[in-house]
Amino acid sequence: MPSSQRQGSLPDIAIVTGLKSGDQGAMAELYDRYSSVVYAVALRVLGDTGSAEDVLQEVFLQLWRNPSAFDAARGSLGSWLAVITRNRAIDSLRKRRPETDIEDVLLSVSPDLAGEAELARVSQKVRGVMGAMTPVQRSALEMAYWEGMSHSEIAHKTGEPLGTIKTRIRAGLMMLRKTFQT
C-alpha cells in the first residue's frame, strides 16, 4: 500500500483508539474530519436540514459511546460512518408521522353529475362502435384492452397470425378514433 494511503488510514485508526480511551480531542478531530460527509448523507436521505442535524448528532454520539463498533478490517471509517448515517436516516424516515392526519383529510362526496353523464355518453358511443365491429375484431380489442393481453398472446390464444391480430386491433382503434373525432 502506498505511504500516502497508509498515512490517511493510520490517523483514523489512531482516532478510534483515542475514542476508546475517552479522548475528547480524538472525538473533535473525528467530527472535524467526517461531519460534513455524515451531514450530506443524512440530508440526501431525509431532505430536511433539522432532521439531518439530528441524525448527525446521533451518529457521533453512537460512535462516542461505542467506538469499538468500528472494525478497521471491514473498511474505512468514512465509509462506515456513511453507512451508519444512511441507516439512521432511513430509521428516522420510518418514524416520521404522516404529513396530514386522517382527521384532516376532507373527502368530496358531492356527486359529479356532469362527469358521470359524459362518461355514460362516451361508454354508449364505445359500445355502439364495438357492436358494429366483426366478432373477431371486437374479440381482439377486448383481449388487448380489457384482458391486458399482448398482441403475441392474442395470436397464440386465437391461433391467428400476429400480423392479422395487429391489423384487427389497429382497424378497430381507427374506427373508435373516427367516431370520437366527429
Buried (B, 14 or more C-beta within 10 A) or exposed (E): EEEEEEEEBEBBEEBBEBBEEEBEEBBEBBBEBBBEBBBBBBBEBBEBEEBBBBBBEBBBEBBBEEBEEBEBEEEEBBEBBBEBBBEBBEEBEEEEEEEEEEEEEEEEEEEEEEEEEEEEEEEEEEEEBBEEBEEEBBBBBBBBEEEEBEBEBBBEBBEBEEEBBBBBBEBBEEBBEEEEEE
